[in-house]
Amino acid sequence: MNVLVLQHASFEGIGNLAGPLARLGCTVRYARLFERATLPPLEGSDLVMAMGGPMSVNDEASFAWLAAEKSFLRQAMEADVRLLGVCLGAQLIASALGARVYRNPVKEIGWFAVNGVQGDVDAFRFPPQFPAFHWHGETFDLPSGAVRLARTRACDNQAFQIGRRVIGLQFHLEATPENVEAMIEHGGAELQQGGPYVQSGGELRAPSATAYVEIEHLMGQVLAYLTETVQNGAGSNGAGR
């Protein structure tokens, strides 16, 4: 399976996704947009993963590649390529489909419980409640045709699904201790600003290995759901739909 990772910051990579991708025998290539603002050809990709980043999807004046990436994501969806968006990546998918992305009433930075929404029987089902790592100040309206998958007390739209091949996650199930430490290093000023849903650096570092195992297992389930038809022998760009 061929995977394309759209990476927006050096300190926000694929984290614990590296393990399951390796076990699936995936070929992984990267478009590191923070180094070179050029998107590769979509052809041959079975799965596109748009990761997080500190910028807003509305910052096209400062990051011209954002507009190109939104167009790229629309092309991927039109071609039935499987698509996973994480934090900024989820917001980019929403924006690419015409949904509004805007400032959330509160920032959500830390380890907070997420509530799975049991809706469409054909959609991915999260547990009724599970832990996740969060670092975001913006939120989005659900794109047309999307099914809400999860919410928190601080932010109603935490995850969504479109059809069988697109999932967006506002939270970070891919987080590892190294990911969290890197985000603290690069975004620590936000912690000083405080807020009802902003934890301290010590609280961000506090979760045990068990919490990381739990989110890695759940991230693996999301990946398995998205890639099921590929693993069963379907070709690239939606063959076998």
JOVEN-V733467 format. One record per residue. N is the residue number from 1. PSI is psi in whole degrees, 0 to 359 (999 if undefined). BURIAL is b if it has 9 or more other ideal C-beta (glycine too) atoms within 8 Angstrom, else e. Layout:
n = [N & N]
psi = [PSI & PSI]
burial = [BURIAL & BURIAL]
//
This chain:
n = [1 & 2 & 3 & 4 & 5 & 6 & 7 & 8 & 9 & 10 & 11 & 12 & 13 & 14 & 15 & 16 & 17 & 18 & 19 & 20 & 21 & 22 & 23 & 24 & 25 & 26 & 27 & 28 & 29 & 30 & 31 & 32 & 33 & 34 & 35 & 36 & 37 & 38 & 39 & 40 & 41 & 42 & 43 & 44 & 45 & 46 & 47 & 48 & 49 & 50 & 51 & 52 & 53 & 54 & 55 & 56 & 57 & 58 & 59 & 60 & 61 & 62 & 63 & 64 & 65 & 66 & 67 & 68 & 69 & 70 & 71 & 72 & 73 & 74 & 75 & 76 & 77 & 78 & 79 & 80 & 81 & 82 & 83 & 84 & 85 & 86 & 87 & 88 & 89 & 90 & 91 & 92 & 93 & 94 & 95 & 96 & 97 & 98 & 99 & 100 & 101 & 102 & 103 & 104 & 105 & 106 & 107 & 108 & 109 & 110 & 111 & 112 & 113 & 114 & 115 & 116 & 117 & 118 & 119 & 120 & 121 & 122 & 123 & 124 & 125 & 126 & 127 & 128 & 129 & 130 & 131 & 132 & 133 & 134 & 135 & 136 & 137 & 138 & 139 & 140 & 141 & 142 & 143 & 144 & 145 & 146 & 147 & 148 & 149 & 150 & 151 & 152 & 153 & 154 & 155 & 156 & 157 & 158 & 159 & 160 & 161 & 162 & 163 & 164 & 165 & 166 & 167 & 168 & 169 & 170 & 171 & 172 & 173 & 174 & 175 & 176 & 177 & 178 & 179 & 180 & 181 & 182 & 183 & 184 & 185 & 186 & 187 & 188 & 189 & 190 & 191 & 192 & 193 & 194 & 195 & 196 & 197 & 198 & 199 & 200 & 201 & 202 & 203 & 204 & 205 & 206 & 207 & 208 & 209 & 210 & 211 & 212 & 213 & 214 & 215 & 216 & 217 & 218 & 219 & 220 & 221 & 222 & 223 & 224 & 225 & 226 & 227 & 228 & 229 & 230 & 231 & 232 & 233 & 234 & 235 & 236 & 237 & 238 & 239 & 240 & 241]
psi = [135 & 123 & 133 & 123 & 123 & 107 & 129 & 348 & 147 & 332 & 10 & 84 & 205 & 353 & 231 & 356 & 341 & 320 & 302 & 328 & 321 & 319 & 331 & 356 & 30 & 147 & 118 & 126 & 155 & 139 & 99 & 89 & 341 & 344 & 316 & 115 & 56 & 130 & 136 & 172 & 144 & 332 & 136 & 353 & 130 & 329 & 132 & 130 & 115 & 115 & 189 & 180 & 158 & 348 & 168 & 150 & 344 & 2 & 41 & 334 & 328 & 331 & 87 & 334 & 346 & 318 & 318 & 322 & 321 & 318 & 319 & 317 & 322 & 317 & 319 & 317 & 320 & 330 & 5 & 28 & 139 & 144 & 127 & 124 & 135 & 121 & 253 & 322 & 320 & 320 & 324 & 319 & 314 & 313 & 321 & 333 & 11 & 4 & 153 & 135 & 129 & 171 & 129 & 151 & 329 & 151 & 149 & 101 & 110 & 191 & 107 & 149 & 141 & 140 & 121 & 142 & 118 & 94 & 251 & 126 & 339 & 356 & 163 & 140 & 116 & 159 & 160 & 325 & 141 & 156 & 153 & 157 & 135 & 144 & 90 & 152 & 354 & 165 & 184 & 156 & 151 & 132 & 157 & 131 & 358 & 151 & 126 & 135 & 338 & 159 & 164 & 174 & 329 & 340 & 120 & 324 & 93 & 339 & 148 & 164 & 142 & 118 & 216 & 356 & 5 & 124 & 134 & 132 & 123 & 332 & 174 & 89 & 345 & 359 & 140 & 166 & 324 & 319 & 312 & 316 & 319 & 322 & 324 & 317 & 319 & 339 & 20 & 333 & 328 & 330 & 328 & 336 & 338 & 186 & 163 & 338 & 35 & 116 & 164 & 167 & 321 & 319 & 324 & 327 & 353 & 327 & 144 & 173 & 331 & 319 & 319 & 324 & 320 & 315 & 328 & 320 & 317 & 321 & 321 & 324 & 319 & 314 & 317 & 321 & 314 & 328 & 8 & 314 & 330 & 316 & 332 & 6 & 3 & 152 & 186 & 161 & 41 & 4 & 136 & 12 & 999]
burial = [b & b & b & b & b & b & b & b & b & e & b & b & b & b & b & b & b & e & b & b & b & e & e & b & e & b & e & b & b & e & b & e & b & e & e & e & e & e & b & e & e & b & e & e & b & b & b & b & b & b & b & b & b & e & b & e & b & e & b & e & e & e & e & e & b & b & e & b & b & b & b & b & b & b & b & b & b & e & b & e & b & b & b & b & b & b & b & b & b & b & b & b & b & b & b & b & b & e & b & e & b & e & e & b & e & e & b & b & b & b & b & b & e & b & b & b & b & e & e & e & e & e & b & b & e & b & e & e & e & b & b & b & b & b & b & b & e & b & b & b & e & b & b & e & e & b & b & b & b & b & b & b & e & b & b & e & b & b & b & b & b & b & e & e & b & b & b & b & b & b & b & b & b & b & b & b & e & e & b & b & b & b & b & b & e & b & b & b & e & b & b & e & e & e & e & e & b & b & b & e & e & e & b & b & b & e & e & e & e & e & b & b & e & b & b & b & e & b & b & b & b & b & b & b & b & b & b & e & b & b & b & e & e & b & e & b & b & b & e & e & e]
//
